[in-house]
Amino acid sequence: MSLIEVEDLWVRFPTRTGVFDAVRGVSFSLGRERLGIVGESGSGKSMTGRAILRLIRPPGKVEATHIAVEGDDILKMSERQMRDVRGQRISMIMQDPKFSLNPVMTVGDQIIEAYTQAHGSRANAREKTLEMLDAVAIRDAERVMRAYPHEMSGGMGQRIMIAMMMIPNPSVLIADEPTSALDVSVQTQVLRIMDRLVSERGMGLIFISHDLNLVSAFCDRVLIMYAGRVVETCRADRLHEAEHPYTRGLLNSLPRLDAPRRRLEVLKRDPAWSDPGSVRGSS
């Protein structure tokens, strides 16, 4: 059984000029794998991740045939039931830890709070917090527990977020641009940590990014989104063989060391890409 099944997902926002469809008819499944979702800013990547957890605030609306988590349709759940899904069964790492962590609470208190929410008791919370900080390769965990978020670097902040999200031992981890603000060396460390945790725990990972090369190297399968739709699906290791003109345009706009060019191509858009009939897929 798939960990997540999404069928015909729409996210809509009313505006003065009519209804804006931020996500339009997205369908996919997630097994115990690393699934990448890529596309430009505004393509609907983050909205898709948030919609799975019903984190779209009013007046936005989430509609779908179903969104199932291990067979349970979350659209039929009450808000109380959803609180047991968020963090417990599905955890989400937001884009920037500076805005996701509480600035007036120490790192230790925040992770202990996450542990208490997940396990209902503070017994062994401190010990488990130290274990999780060690699991995400943070040195001197005792000092980090006493520190505040603003005292941490971007890479440390992301690792703290990963530690918090892994405390409940969820079945699925949604990572929304978890490495976008990090330099290459720290980015590699964070990816290695996520890969190890996912592999050891047999989880499913949804990795949201705009970096095609990163997703190609890190993920197992890729969804390419444009204007709220999935226009192509493919194996990550075959991303550079993608056929859809939008995907080709994104790939051709990237600099390549093995094929240097004086000018990079500019993406030429086609209104037909927004048409459901333009979707392509491969195994």
Beta strands, then each sheet from edge to edge (+ up, - down):
strand 1: 4-15
strand 2: 18-30
strand 3: 34-38
strand 4: 61-63
strand 5: 66-69
strand 6: 72-73
strand 7: 90-93
strand 8: 172-176
strand 9: 204-209
strand 10: 221-226
strand 11: 229-235
strand 12: 280-281
sheet 1: 2+ 1- 4+
sheet 2: 2+ 1- 5+ 6-
sheet 3: 7+ 8+ 9+ 3+ 10+ 11- 12-
end
